[in-house]
Amino acid sequence: MAASAVPVRPGRLTALIGVFLVIAFLVPRPDAVTPQGWRTFAIFVTVIAGMAIEPMPGAALVILGLTAMAANGTPMREALGGFAEPSVWLVLAAMLMARAILDSGLARRIALLFIRQFGTSSLGVAYALVMTDVTLATGVPSITARSAGMVLPIGRSIAELFGSTPGPTAPRLGRFLLAAMYQGSAVACAMFLTGQASNVLAAGLALKLANVEVTWSGWLIAALLPGLASCLVVPWVTYLAVPPEITRTPEAAVFAARELVALGRIERREAITLAVFAGVGLLWLTTGFHRLDVTFVALLGLGVMLVTGTLRWEGIVSERAAWDVYIWYGGLLKMGELLNATGVPTAFATGVGAMLGGLGWFPVLVVVLLLYFWTHYAFASITSHMLALFPPFAALLIGVGVPPTLAVYSLMCLTNLPAGLTHYGTTTGPILFSQGYVTLAEWWRTGALVGAANLVIWLTIGLAWWRWLGFW
């Protein structure tokens, strides 16, 4: 999810009011949930539905949701408490540093280095673009900033170098590269705590729902083996789904080498950005040794950029996307906590658990993960999908005996992977789809094939890896 120029749509706002009224006053309330708690649930569902149909900008919708929570009896200090959460500031600081990575030219240099090394074939170019996205995901918690803002310009330049533009020449190379970029970006989101803003939100819910502390290094270790397997398989499956007409691309490596020469030596601003990017990543990775809070590390890196002039305060204030994420993320974090306190997720888990009582916890885990994955067809946002289904499914899995660590990590990783199913699965989808290289049928067919491949990887290699790590 990212800032966007979404107009206010009165008809859709009216529909949302109808959603709230139906849930709050017509849907039967579970006996274990208080009337106030049920209205809190209705407000939460209304906001999540609004994220899907977009009657107004997401951050504005969240502000209305927080106002409704306060009107429903939540103390104002508590309703606004999400904006003081360290995880919210972690995302904000990381997104502000991402602006320096883009503006300094570091993101472009990283992509060109990969393409120079691996770009002699169309499949190699795709791997180079995916590796760029994965590298940037270590510290850029926005799929849109990485894939659409940093990687897309390079990929499109390579396609146009071979005369592949939207329309009849798209199958030459551009169709494949854009499809591979998008599918690879979903894998990058799944591999790191900072791969996507909602990952930090999910980690906070994991602590509150299951008492499982998710660290940056912990997420990396959990996702490392299945993530690397997906990085290897996804471009290849995309290659089979939308094969390019041009398979050998030596000119791409030459282009990258020429562009690197044009960039010249690393100057002061880019050098400082690189040092901060690497230093912050190293400190995040070694949190288990020095015990420095990850948000403190992010703010420390941001402070270095401010002191050195790598980032200017005027630029920070004008970074609209980062502040937009700060508002909706902080608000949704608090609403998720308020929802959990109502007992609705527990009631849901109890009811579904009773229906699945004859099954052992492992079959239930597999069924829930499959449902969790494929239901993303109904969502236009990774965040809204996670907020709607992660709490009840986590409660259900733990309730039937799934080890808490296995339950939360499997759900957290599979939150991101289904983003590639559709052209609207996350905010990056419409941006890449609008380039005009990939038709709707090609996009959905590729998404289905890559989605199936990712499921096989994470439900076999992933589960075996988590077994070896002691998650179950």
N, C-alpha and C positions, 0 to 999 in steps of 0.2 A: 504494500500500500504506500502511496506517496501523495504529495500535494498535487492537486489537479484543479483545473478551472471548471468545477461542476456547478451548474446553475441551480437555483432553488426551483424545485418542481412541485407546485402546490398539490397536484393530483396524487403524487407519490407520498407526500407528507400526510395527506388525508388517509391514504391506505394504511400508513403506519399507525395512525391513531386508531384505526379500526382493528389492527392487529393487537394493539395493547388492550383495547376494550374487550375483545373476544377472549383473550387469555385471562385477563384479570377478573372478569365477571361472568363468563360463560363456561369456561373450561373448569371441570371439577378440581377442587384443590385437595391435595393429599392431606390426610389427617395430621401427619407429622410436621406440616408446614403451616406457619402462622399466616393470617391474612396479609400482614405487612410483608412477610417474606415472599408470599405469592405475587404481590404487586411488584416487588423487587425483581422477581423472575420475569414478569411480564415486561418490565422496563428493559431488562437486559436483552431479551429476545427481540424486542422492538428495535433496539439499537443495532443488533447484529443483522436483522432483516434490512435495516436501513443501509448498512454497509454493502449489502448485496444489490439493492435497487437504486442506491445513490439519489435520494431526493434532494440532497444538498451536500456540500463538502463534508468529508468524514469527521474532521476535527470539530466542525460546528455541530454536527449531530451528536458527538460525544458530550459537548458542553450542555446541550439540551438534555441528554440522558442524565448527567450529573445533577442538573437542576431538578429533574424529576425525582431523582433519588433523595435529594434534600427535602423536596415537598412531601415525599413519602415517609419522612421521619428520620432519615439519616442525618446526624449532626453535620453541619457544614464543614467543620474542620476534618471530619472523617471522610466526607465525600470528596474533598480536595486533597486528601492525603497521598494519593498516587503520585502527585507531582513532586513529592519530596523523596520518593523511593530512589535508592541508588541505581537500580537497574535502568530507570528512565533517564538518568543523567549519563549512564554509560552509553546508551544508544545515541543520545544527543551529541556527546563529545566525539564518539566514533564517526558520526555522520559529518560533523564539522571538519574533522581531520580528513575525511574522504574528499572534501572539496579541495583541500590542499594537494592531495594525491593527484587529482584530476588537473587542477590549474597549473601545478608545477611541471607537468609533463611526465611525471613518474609512471602513471598508469599506461600511457602510450609507449614509453620506453620498455616496460615489462612485456607488453604484448608483442612489440617488434622483436625483442630478444627471443621470445619463444618461436615466433614465425621464422626468423632467420635460421634457427636451429632445426625446426621440424617441418618447415613449410614447403618442401619439395614435392608434396603430393596434396591433393585436395583433402584426403583424410588427415594428413599431417597438419594442414592448416586448421582443421576443425579441432584436433587435439591441442594445438597451440592456443586457440581461443578459449577452449574449456580450461586449460591449465592457467591461463591468465585470470579467468573468473575465479577459479579455486584459490589462487594466490592472493587475490584482492579480498576474498571472503574472510581471510584471517583477521581483517580489521575494518572492513567496510560493511556495516550491517544493513545494506539495502540492495536488493536484487536489481532494482531499477537503476540505481546509481552505477552499479558495476556493469550489468549486461547492456543496458540501453545507453548509459552515459559514457562508459569507458571502453567497452569491447565492441559494440556495434559499429562505431565509426571505422575501426580498423577492419573488421570483417567486410563491411560494405565496400571499403576502398579496394580490398583484395578482389572482391567479385567484379567490380567495375574495371579493374586492371585487365581482366580477361573478357571484357565486353559483355558481362552478365548484368543486366539491368532488369527492373520489374517488367513483366510482360513476356513476350515470346522467348527472350534470351535468358530468362530466370533459371531454367533447368541446367544451363551450362555450369554454373557454380553457386550462384547466390542463393538459390532455393535451399540447397543442402547446407551451406554455411549458416544461414540464419536459423534453420530448424535445429542444427546441432548446437548452436550458441544457446538457444532457448532451453533445450533439454539439459544441456550441461549446467546452465545456471541454477536449475532446480537441485541438481546434485550438490553444487557448491553451497547452496543454502543449508542442506542437510548435514554438512560435514563440520560446521563450526558453530559455536554459541553465537558468534558475531556474523554468521552467514545471512541472517535475516532478523529484522527488528523483533518479530514475534517470537523468535527463539528465546530471547531473554525473558520475555513475558511467560513463556511456557516453563522456563526454569524456575521462575518465581512461584508459579502455580504448583510445580512439582514439590517444592519445599513445603508449601502450605497444605497440599492435599495428601502427600505421601511421606513427608519428612525426609525427602531425598534431596541432598544438596548437589546441585549441578554446577560445576566449575568449568572454566574455559578449557583447561587441560583435560578434565574428565569427559567433556563432550567430544573433544578431539580424539581421545583414545577409543571411546565407544563407537565413533563413526568411521574410524580410520580404515579398517580393512574393507568393510562393505562399500564405503565411499570410494576408495581407490578402485575397487572392482567395477563400480558403476561408471567411474571416469573412463575406464578402459572399454567398457561394453557399449555405453550410450552412443558415442559418435559412430561406432561400427553399425549398430542397429539403425541409427538414423541414415547412414550411408546405404543400407539395404532398402530402407523405406522410401527415400527420395534420392536415388543415385545421381550424382552429377555427371554431366556429359564429359567434362574435363577432369581427368584423374591425375595427370602429372602437372605440377605447378612450380617448376623451377623459378619462374619469374617472380613468384611470391617471396621466396627467400631473397632474391636479388633486390626486390622492392623494399623489403624490411631492412636489408643492409644499407641501402641508399638512404632510407629515411633516418636510420640511426646515425649515419654520417652527418645528415642535415641537422639532427638534434645537437650534435657536437658533444663536448665533454659535459659531465654533470656540473652544473653551476651551483652556487651557494644555496639557493632556495630549494632546489631539487635534492641536494645532498642532505640538508637538514630534514626535509620531509622523509627521505629514505631512512635516515638514522632514527627518527622518531617512530616511523612505521615498524622498523625492525626491532627497535628497543621495546616498544609497547607489546609487540607480539611475543618477544622473548620473555618479558615479565609476566604476561598472561599465561604462557606455557609453563612457567616455573612457579606458579602461585603456591603449589603444594610445599615448596621449600621455604620461600620467604614470607608467605602469608599476607602479602600486600593485597588489599581489596582491589578487585579488577576495575571498579569505578574510579578509585583513587589513581590507579595507573593511567586510565584514559584521561582523567582530568590533568594529570601530570604531563602527559604528552601534549595535550591541548595548551597547557600553560607554556611549555617550551616553545611551541609554535607562535604563541602570542608575544612572548618576550623577544624572540628572534625576528619578529616581523614576517615570518612565513605565512601567518594568518593575521589579518587586521580585524579589529573589532567591527569596523564598518561592514566588512565582508561577512562576519559572523551574524550580525543583525539582519543582513539582507538574505541569508541562506534560508529561504522560505520553506523548502522541503524538510529541513531538519526541525524547524520549530513546529511545523505541521505535525510531524511524527511525534514530537514531544507532547503535544496536546492530546492527540487521540490515544497515544500509547499510555500516558499517565492516567488518563480517564478510564480506559478499558481495563487497565491493571486493577484499579480500585473497584470497578464494577464487577470484575471477576471475583475479587475477594468477597464482596458483599453477597454475590450470588452463592458462593460456597457456604457462607454463614447461614443461608436460609434453610439448608438441608435438602433442597431440591435435587442436587446431584446424587446425594446419598439415597434419596427415595427412588430415583430412577434406577440406580445400581441395584437396589434391593429387589425392585420389581422384575428387572430383566434377569438378574441372577436367579430368581426363583424359577423363571421359565427355562433357564439353562442348567438347572440343578443336576440333571442326570449326566452332564458332561464333566470331564476333568478340566483343570484350569488351562492346560496347553491347547486343546481344541478350541476352547473359548477364546484364548488369546489370538489364535490364527483367524478365527471368524471375525472377531472385533477389528483386527488390523485390516482385513480385507474390506470390511464395511467402511472403516475410517478412510481408507485410501480411495475407494471408488465413489464415495459420496461427495468427493470434491467436485464432481460434475455440477453439483448444485450451488457451488460457491465461486465468487469472483475475487476472492482474497484469501491468502494463506492465513492471515490473522483472524478473519471472521470464522473460517473453518475451525481453526484451533480453539478459539474461544467458545464456540458453540458445542463442540464435541469432545475436546480433550478432558474437561473436568468430569462429565458423567462417565465417559469410557474409562478413565483412569480409576474412578471410584468403583466401577463395575469390575474391572480386572482385579484390583486389589481385594475386592469383596469375595471373589470366587477363588482366591488363593494364589494369584500370580504374584511372584516376588515384586515388591514395590519398585526396585531399581529397574528390573526388566520391563515392567509395565510403563513407567514414565519415559525411559529412553526409547523404547520401540515406538511409542506414540509420537514423541517429539521428532524423531528422525523421519517418520512417515508423514508428518505434517507437511513437510516441504516437497517431497518427491512428486506427489500428484499434481503439483502446479503445472507440470508439462502436459497434462491430459488435454487441455483446451486452449484456445487462443485468448481466453479471459481468465485463466486460472490464477493469475497474479497481475499486478499492474504493468509488468514488463511485457506481457503477452500482447495486449493491444498495440503497444509501440512497435514491436517487431513485426506483428502481423500487418500493420498498416503500411509497412515498407512495400508490400505488394509482390514479394517474391514467392510466397507460399500460398496456395489456395486453401480454402476452408477444409475441403475434403482431405487434402494432403496433410494439413496440420493435425486434424483429428486422428487420421490413420496413424501418423507417426507417433502422436501422443499415446494412443492405445498400445502400440507395439513397444515403445520405450517404457511405458508404465508397467506392462506385463514383465518386461525384462528386469526392471528395478524391483518389482515385488519378488521375483524369483531370487534375486541376489540377496535382498535384505531379509527374506524369510528362510534362507538357507545359510549362506555365508554369515549374514548378520547374526542370526540366532546362535550359530555355532561359535562365532567370535564372542558373543555375550556370555555364552556358557563358559568359554575358556577364561574370560575376565572375572567369572564368579558372580554374574548377575543372577544366575539361577542354578 
